[in-house]
Amino acid sequence: MTLRDLQRHAVDGIKRHALRMSVASRRAQAHILTEYLWSEEGAETAALHRTSDAAPPAWVEKLVANQLADEQRHAALVRERLLALGAPIDRHPPRLVRAKLWWIERATARYMHAFAAGPAVVLLAIAAQLEGTAVRMFSRHLAVLEERRPSDPITTMLRTIVADEQRHAKSCATAVDRLVRDDERAALESLRETIARIDRSFGVTISVAFWSVIAIGVACDRLEAVRALLLAPSSTGSSVAARGAA
């Protein structure tokens, strides 16, 4: 097993455990949905917006416009679920996520003029990588919910999002291949490996942070439930008090 396989296996195991813990916790579910909102309104969307500003061919503009419309629809669905949970909407990603995105942007700057098609190649390659990561993230959660809560509104929402994200990842990767000339293939492979390496390098750290936040949310919800139970007047006590009053 390669180091890459070990990293992916570790990330998947840590996050699946956290997702299983989260099923009955309002706080944990709210945190996960907030992460999805960061995803839908974050790096992929920013890369797609920048692609639109890079004067790409008309067919790329159409592809980007369609995907941005999907991301907006996904964000609206996530916000709806957050409101149903009574959770505040925090649109500011944590420092680890911001650091990863900063590193990707910095490391890919030297490729911006390496392709005849221009910066659109780099921006679509970033979007393709991040969309692929999002597919794994959403699919993992969907698999857990299909086992435990197949009729939950979040499960229904994720079915739609996963299908769209799979199409997005494939469309971005295909667009990159179509834009790049044969003599630019080596540069493209270097670009893709640079983006993927940075994405992987944060995987385990982000997963451990994710697990910690979920575990804290679950613990807080359990403590709140116990506190409510202790503070609630018991039916026995009420009956005794009623008889004494009589």
N, C-alpha and C positions, 0 to 999 in steps of 0.2 A: 504494500500500500504506500503510495507517495505522500509527501507532506501535504500536497494539495487535497488529497482524499481525506487525510486525517483532519485537516482543518474543516472541511465541509461536513464530515461526520460529527465532529465536536459541536459545530454550530447547530447542526440539525438536532442533535440530542439535547443540548441545553435548551434550545428554544421550544422544542416539543414538550419538554417537561414543564416549562413555564406556561405554555398554552393550556396544558391539561389542568394545571393549578388554577388558571384564570377563569375557567368556565362558570363557576358559581360566584365570582367576585365582581361586584359592580366597579370598584376602583380599578381592578386589574384590566377589566374589559375596556374601561375608559382610556387607560394608558395605551393599550394596544391600538385602539381606534385613533387616538391622537397621533401615534406613530404613522398610521396609514394616511392621515391627513398631511403630515409632513412629506410623505412619499408622493402623494398625488399633487401637492402644491410646491414641491421642493425641487430637487436637483434635476430630475428628468424634465420637468416642465420648464425650468430655467434653460436647460440645454436646448430644448425645442424652440423656445422663444428666441434664443440667440441664433439658432439656425435660420429662423425666419428673417432675422436682421442681416444675415450673411449673403443675401441675394442668391439663393440657390435656384436651380431650374424649377419651372412651373410645377412639374410632377412632384418634386420634393416639397414645395410650398403646400400643395394639396394634401400630401401625406401628413405633414406637420400640423396643418389646420385641423384635420380630422382627429388626430391623436390628442391635440390640446382640448378639443371639444369633449372627447371621452374623459380626459383627466378632470375637467371641470364637473362633468356629470358624476364621476366617482367621488370627488370631493364633496359634492352636495349630498350624496348618499351617506357618506361617513358623518357629515355634520348632523344629518337627520338622526342617525343612531346615537351620536353623542348627546343630542338634545333629549332623546328618549331616556337616556340614562341619567339625565340631570347633571351632566358633567360640563365643566367650563371648557372652552375651546382655546387651547394653547397652540399657536401657530409657530412657535420658536423652537427649532430642533435643538437637542442637547449639544454640548461642546464636542463630543466625540464625532457626531455626525458632521458637524460643521468643519471639524479638522480634516475628516476624510475628503469632503468635497473640495476644501481649499487645496489639499495635496494633489488631488486629481487635476484640478484646474492648473496648478503650478507646473506639474510634471508634463502636461500635454501642450503647454504653451509653445514649445519648440516645434510642434508638428503643425501649427496653424497654417503655415505657408509651405508645407512639404508636399501638398497635393495640388494638381492642376485645378481640381474642382473647388479648392479653397477651404476655408475653415469649416464649411458644412460637413466635411468628412469627419473631422475631429469631433464636432458637437454631436453628430448622429452616432458615432462610435461610443461616446460617453453615454448617450441616451440608451443605446442598445444594451450596454453592460448593466446599467442601473435598472432598466426594465426587466432584464433577465433575473437580477437579484430580487426585484419585486415579485416576479412570478413565483420564485421559490418561497418567499415570505408569505404571500397570500395563499399559495397552494398548501403549505404546511398547516396553516391555521384552518383552512377549509377541511383538510383531512381529519383534524382533531374534532371539529364541530360536526362533520358528517357522522362520526362515530357516536357522539354524545348528545348533540342537539340538532338533528337534521332539519327540524322545522323552525329553528330560531331565525328571526329576521336578519341577524348578522350572517348566518349561513347562506341565506338567500342572496344577500348583497354580495358576498364573496364569490358565489358562483358566477355572477355577472362580471365582476371585476377580474377574476382570473382569466376568463375567456378573452376579455379585451386586452389584458396585459400580455398574454401569450402572443396575440396577433401583433401588438406593438413591438415586442422584442424582435420578432421575426421580420417585421416590416423595416425597422431601423437597420438591422444587420444586412438585409437584402439591398436596401438603398445605398449603404456604404459600399458594398461589393460592386454595385452598378456604377457608382461615381468614380471608383478608383481604376486607373489604367494598369495594364499588365506590368509595366516597368515600375509601378509604385507599390506592388504587392509586399515587398520586403518591409517597406516603411509602414504599411498598414498592419502587418503582423506585429511589428515592434510597438506600434501605438496600442493595439488591442491588448498585448501582454502587459504593457505599462499600466493601463487602466485596470485590468483584471487583478494584477498583483497588488495594487493599492487597495482595491475593494476587498480582496481576501485578507490583507494584512490587518484590517480592523475587525474582521468577522468574529473571532473568538472574544475579543475585548468587549465589543458591542453586545454580544450575546450574554456574557456574564453580567454586564450592567442591566440588560433587559430582564434577566432572570431575577436579579436583586430587587428591581423595582416591582416586578410582579409579585414576588414573595412578600414584600412589605405591604403591598395593596391587599393581598389575601389575608395577611395577619391582622391588618387594621380592620377589615370588614368583620372578621371573626370576633375580635375584641369588642367591636361595636355591637354585634349581635348578643354577646354574653352580657355586656353592660345593660342593654335594653331588657334582657330577660331578668336580670337581677333587680332592676329598678321597677319593673312592672309589678303591680299588685297581684298576688296569686289568687286563684279562685277560692282556695281553701281559706285564706286569710279573710277574704271578702265575706264568705259565708259565716265565719265565726263572728266577725264584726257585726254582721246583720242580725245574728241570733242574739248577741249581747245587747244590741240596741232595742230588740223587741222585748 
